[in-house]
Amino acid sequence: MDTQIGNPLSIEGHSIDYIPEDERHGRVRDLASFWFGANMIYSLFAAGFLMVATGFPFLWSVIGITIGAVLGTFVAAFHAAQGPKLGLPQMIQSRAQFGYVGAVLPMLVAEVAYVVFFAACPSLGAIVANVFFGLNIHLMVVLLTLAMALIALFGYDLSHVVGKWLAALSIVFFAALTIVLIAHPHIPHASVVHWTAGHFNLGIFLGVVSLCFVFLAGYGPYVADYARYLPRKSSMWGTGIATSIGLGASALWMFYLGAYLSSIGNFSSGTTNLLLSVTNGVGHWFSDVTGVVILAVLVLGGSVNLYAGVNTGLGIEASFRPGEATPRNSRKARIAALVPITAICLWASFLYAGNFYVDFNDALAVLLILLVPWSAINLTDFYYIRRGHYRLEDMFNRRGPYGLIGWSGMIAFVASFVIELPFANLGFWDGPLSKRWFDGGDFSWVVGLIVGAVVYAGLAWKIRVSVSDTDRLRHAQVHVTDSPSTLEMVPEAELYGSE
């Protein structure tokens, strides 16, 4: 066992390889505090603010936020539950559905998602630092990105420690901020919330739902990465519930808070300046605390995306490596991958800093129709087709039973994506059914989830593990040889795995 396992000040030694049982540690309930601390991010607050900035009724905004966030959290929780069971990064597990090389397709989609979500953190953080402290935006983008890269470099254990403390700090601080907003808005010409004032529009309502959904479901490609060190016997239900509590509670709180501030601020478009006027009403010290807390959470939130980006980047590289690409426990490999991915994220952050809200919303709309098909296929495979039983060693074997290309996954992905398009509103593309039936609202994610799951289940039904097989294989164990990266399964496991 690596003596540095569990040490938050040690650079993580694992990357895309399996985490052996003797290196597993932590408690399921820790996921709730970690994800709460990492997800109390200002981008959620700003998004909630903009959802009602057009004068959309506050009540319908709250309903839309709740529906989208709950459904998105539900999807993310089912992905998280795979972590302790498999001990692998989420996107490596996609090789079972898409094939050894075919999995590069969803990996690239996930990599784009990491960059999109990451870039929101330093760019928004720089805007906050500029408004609250008068600091240079471009300088702060660089400094915040470097801080995020440092946490991502140390990896899993440091992130969990920082998340735990930020969760406690966030609960205290945002409780105080909530009271301040409700009791003393300190906003010139402040309004009161009119719950049903304004005109309901189906397109805007569906836009609110889809935006909140993609914010939370967007964690799907990497929630398992932060649960894979938990003991293999950890409850899958417990893992999913703890993850959903952390993500759901933080997201709803921030979305609601942002929407409320927009409503009492007469739908102003200046989110950060309006927040500053509220905190200055209490005192400049409160504004300083607000700025520091927001920046601290953004640093952790950005590092989470960067960490997953490194894992997935190494997975993409390994997919094209000749021979059997058994991963090595190399800290050097993680550092080598971190540098170029950080550079790409820094470039994206500078782009956001110029026109954050428009660019971010457009990027989220595109991600929505790309992530949903992968998520539907992955969850269908894990919970319905293979019922959690995989030949883990073949995740790293290009000549293994999963094949180079998993045609069931590829066909289902393309079919789901194509059928989503008429229901999608991407800004630059407004599908004909979106315009005709939904007032320009995006309904693609509902269609994508259903079609992706049904098509994949139909194509892969022959390899489905039956209930009797599941009972017989219940005690199958994964054995680790002297090399932690080499896996062996008991003979019974030969029953499942190939298409």
N, C-alpha and C positions, 0 to 999 in steps of 0.2 A: 504493500500500500504506500502511495505517495505521502510522505510525512507532512507535506505542505497542504494537503487537502483540508479544506475548512478554514484555512488561514486567509483572511481577507486582504492581507498585505503581501500575498504571494501571487505572482503572475500565473494564471490558470494554465495547466499543462495540457488539458484536453481541448480538442477542437470539434471535429465531426465524428470522432470515434465513439464507440460504446463505452459507457461508464460502468466499470465492474462493480459488483455488489459490495466489495470491501472498501470502496471509495464513496459509497452513497452516504449521505448525511442530510440533516435538516428535518423539519416537521412540516406537515401539510398546511397547518394553519399559518405558517410563516408566509405562504403565498398571498394571503389576504392583505397583510401589512405591506408586503413588497409591492404588489400591484397598485394598492391604494397610494403609496408614496410616489410611485413612478408615474401615475396617471392623473394626479391633481395638477395638470399642466395648463398653462395659460392659453394654449391653442383651443382647448375645449371651452374655456370662458369666452374667448373672442368669437368662437363659432356660435355659441349660444346667444351672444350679444347681437350678431348679425342676423340671426334667424327671425328676429322681430323688428329689425331696424327699418323694414319697409312698412311698418304699421300693421303687420299681420297680427290677428287677435292673440293675445297672450295665452288664453286658455288652450287654443288649438296648437300653439307652439309647445306648450307643456305636454299635451297629449302626444304630439308627434315625436318630441324628444324622448318621452318615456317608451313609446312603442319601438322606435329605432334602437335606442340604447339597450333595452331589455333583450330584443332579438339578437343584436350584435354580440352582447355579452354571452348569450346562450350558445352561439356558434363558437366563440373563443373558448368557452369553458370545456366544450367537448374536445377541442384540439389539445388543451392543456392536460387533460386526463391521460393523454398518450405518453407524456413525458416519463413518469416513473415506470410504466409498463415496458417501454422500449429502451429507455436510456440513451436515446439518440436525438440529435437536433431534428426539428420538425421536417425540414425540407429534404433531408437525407431519406426519411421514411417514404417520401413521395416516389422513390425508385420502385417501390412495390407496385404502384399504379401506373407509372409512366415509363418504366424501364430505366436501365443504368444510365444511358445517354439521354433518353427521352425526358427524364426528370429535369434536364437543363431548362426546358420550357417553363415549368412552374417556378423553378429556381430564379430564372431571370425576372419573371413577374414579381416574385417576392423581393428580389434585390431592388427593383424599381420602387416597390412599396416602402422598403426601409429608407431609401434616399428621400422619398417624398415626405414621410413622417418625420425623419430626422431633421431635414432642412427647416421644418417649421420651428424647431426648438431654438437654434442659435439666431435665426432671423427675428423671431418674435422676442427672444431674450434681448437682442441688441436694441430693438425698438423700446422695450421697457427700460433698459439701462440708459438710453438716450433721454427718454421723457422724465424718468425719476431722478437720474443722477447727472444728466448732461454729458454723458460719455459718447465718444465717437462710435457710430453704428458699425462701420466696417472693422474697426479695431476689436469691438466686442464680439462680432461674428467669429473672428479668428480665435480670440481667447476662449470663448465658450466652446467652440469646436474642439480645441486642444484639451480642455477640461473633460469633455465628453469622451474623447479618445483615450484619455488616461484611465478613466473608470472602465471603459470597454476592454482595455489592455489587461488590467488585473482580473476582470471578468466576473464570473458567477458569484463568488462569495462576497466580494467587496460590494457588488450591486445589491445583494440581499441585505447587507448590514446598513448601507446608506438608505435603502428603501424603508427599512424598519424605522429608522430615526426620523426620516422625512414624513412618514405616515403620522407619527405622534405629533410632530411639529405642525403639520398641515391641519390636523384636526383642531388643534388649539387656535391656530392663526385664522383659518377660514371660518371657524365658529365666530370668532370676534368680528371678522369682516362682514359676515352675514348679519350679525346684530347691528353693526354700524350702518349697513345699507338699509335695513328695515326701519331703524329708529331715527337715524340722522343722515339723510342722504347727502347733505351739503352740496346740492346741485342747484345752480341758478335756475329759477323758474321750474323747479322740480314738479313732476306730475305724479299722480297716483295711478296705480295699475288698474286699468279697466279691462276686466277679464275677457269680455266678449266684444269690445270695441274694435272696429275695423271690419274689413271684408274678407270672408273666408274664400280661399282659392285652393282647389284641389291640387293644382300643380305645385304651389308653394308648400302645401302640407306634405305631399309626397317627397318633395325636395328635403324638407326637414327630417322626415323619417329616414330617407336613404343616406343623408349626410351623417346622422347619428349612428346608423347601422354600420356604415363603412369605417367610422372611427373605431368602433369596438370590434367588429369582425375582422378589421385589419390587423388585430393582434394575433389572428389565427396562425400565420406562418412562423411565429416565434414564441408563443406562450409555453410550448413544450420544452423549449431550450432552457427555460428557467425553472423547470420542474424535473428535468432528467437526472439530477443528482439525488433526488429523494429515493429512499429505499424502495426496491421493486415491489414489496408487499404493501406499499402505501395505497390507501383506498382511492380508486379512480373517481368515485363519486365525491369523496372528500376533496380531492385535487380540483375537480371541476367547480365545486361549490365555493371553495376558498378563493379560487381565481375569479369567479363571477362576483363574489362579494367585493373584492378589492377593486376590480375594474368598474363594476356597475355603480357602486356607491360613489366613487370619486367622479365618474363621468356625469352622473345625474346631478350631483351637487354643483359641479362647475358649469354644466349646461344651464341649469336653472338660474344660477347666480348671474351668469352673463345675460340671459334673457330678461331677468328682473331689472338689472341695471339699465338695459336699453329701454325698457318700458318707462321707468321713472325718469329717465333722461330725455324723454320726448324723442326717442328714436334717433339720437345723435349717431353719427358715423365715426366719431372719434373715440374709440373704445378706451385706449390707454390714457388719453388726456382726461376723459370723464372719470375714470377710476382714480386718477391722481387728485382730482378735485374733491372726491369723496374722502380719500385718506388724509389729504391736507386739512380737511375740516376737523379731523381728530387731532392732528398735530404732525409736524414734519417728521418726528420720530416714527410715527406710524407708517408714513409713506416710505421711510427708509427700510423699515422691517418688511413692508409689503414687497418692495423691490427685491430684497435679498431672498425672501422665501420663494417668490416666483422664479427667480434665476436658479436657485438651488434645485427646484423640482424640474425645471427645464433641462438642466445638466444631466440629471439622472434619466429623464425621459429620452433625451437624445442618445445617451450611451447605450440604452437598451436596443435601439434600432441599429446602432453601429456594431454592437456585439453580435447580433443576429446576422448582420450583413457580412461580417467576417466569416462566420460559420458557413453561410450559404456560398460566399465567394470561394472558399476552399472546396466546397462540394462541387461547384461548377468546374474548377480547375482539375479536380480529381477525376471527373467524368470523362475528360479527354486524355488522361494520362494512360499510356500504353501498359498492358499487363494488368494484373490484379492490383488495383490501387488500394491496398490495405492502409488505412490512415495511421500516421505516427503521432505519438504524444509529443508534439514539438512546439515549444513556445516560440521558436524562431519562425515557424510557419505562420503562427497567429500574428506575429509582429509584421512579417512580410506582407500579409494580406491586409492588415490594418492601415498601412500607409497609403496605398492607392485608393482604398475605399473612403478613407477620411478625406483625401484630396477631392474626390468626386462629390462627397457630401458638402464640403466647404464651398465648392463651385455652385452647387444647387442652392445653398443658403444665401449666397450673394444675389442670386437671381430672385429669390423670394423677398429679400430685403427691399428690393426696388418696388415691387407691386405684390405684396404678400397675399392679400385676401383673394384677388382674382385668380392668380396663378395656383394657389393652394386648392381652391374650390374646383377649378378645372382638372387639376391632377387627381383629386379624390374621385371625381366622376369617372375618369378613365380607369382608375384602380378598381372601382366598384365592379365593373363588368369583367375584369380580368381575374380578380381574386375569388369571386363567387363560384365560377366553375371548378376551380381547383379545390376549394373548400368542400363543395358538394361531393366531389369524387373522393377526396381523401377520407371524409367522414363516413361515406357509404362503404368504402373498402374496409375501414377499421372496425366499424360497428355492425355491419350487415354481412359483408362478403367473407372476410377473414376472421372476424370476431376477435381481433387483437392478437392473432397468432401469425407470426412471421418468422422466416428463416433470417435471422439478423446478420449472420455471416455473409449471406448473399447480397445484402445491401452494399457490400464492398467488393463484389465479384462481377466483373463485366461479362463473364461467360456463365453466370449463374442462371437459375430458372426464371428470374424476373425478366431476362432478356435485355437487349440493348434498347429496344423500343417497346413500350407497353401500349399496344394498339387500342386496347379497351379504354384506357385513360385518355389517350390522345384524341380518339374519335369523339368521346364524350365531351372533352374540353372544347373542341372546335364546334361541335353541334350546339352546346350550351351557349358559347360566345355568339355564334351567328344568330340564334333565336333571340338572344338578349337585345340585339341592336335595334329592332323596331320599337322596343319598349324603353329605350335609353334616351336620356337627355344629357349630352356631354358638353354642352355649351356650343361647340362648333358643329355638333350633330344632334339634331332633334328628331328622333325616330317617328315614322308616320303614325304608329299606334300610340306613342306617347302624346303626340299633338292631338290626335283624334279622340282618344278615350280618357286621357288623364290631364288635360289642360297643360301639357308640357312637363308634367311630373315624371320622375324616373321610377319605373316599376320593374326595371330589368333584373334587379337582384332577386325578386321573388320568382320570376320565371327561370332565371339561371339556376337557382338552387334546386328547383323541382326537376327541370330538364336534365341538369347534370347528374343528379342522383338516379333518376329513372333510367337514362340511357346507359350509364355505367353499370348499374345493377343488371340491366338486361344483357349487356355484353359479357359481364364477368360472372354470371350466375353459375356457370359450370365449376368454378373453383370455390364456391361458397362452402365454408366449414359448417357442418350441420350441428345441431344441438348435441347429438350423441357424440360427435367427434370432439366437441368442446369439453364435454364431461370427461371423456377418456384422456384428453390431453391436459387436463386441469393441472396436473402435477409436473408437466414437462418443465425442465429447468434449462436455463442458459448457463453454460459452464465457460469459465475464462481460463485459458492456459497461462503459462508463465509470461507470455506477452499479452498485456491487457488489451491490445488491439485485435487479437485473434480470437474468434468466437467459435464455439462448437455447440451444436444442439443434440439432444438425445435422439436416438433413432426414430422415436414416435413422431417427432416433428417433421419427418420426411413427408408426412401425409399432406401437408399444406405448403403453399409457397409458389408453385409454378402455375402459369396460365395455360 
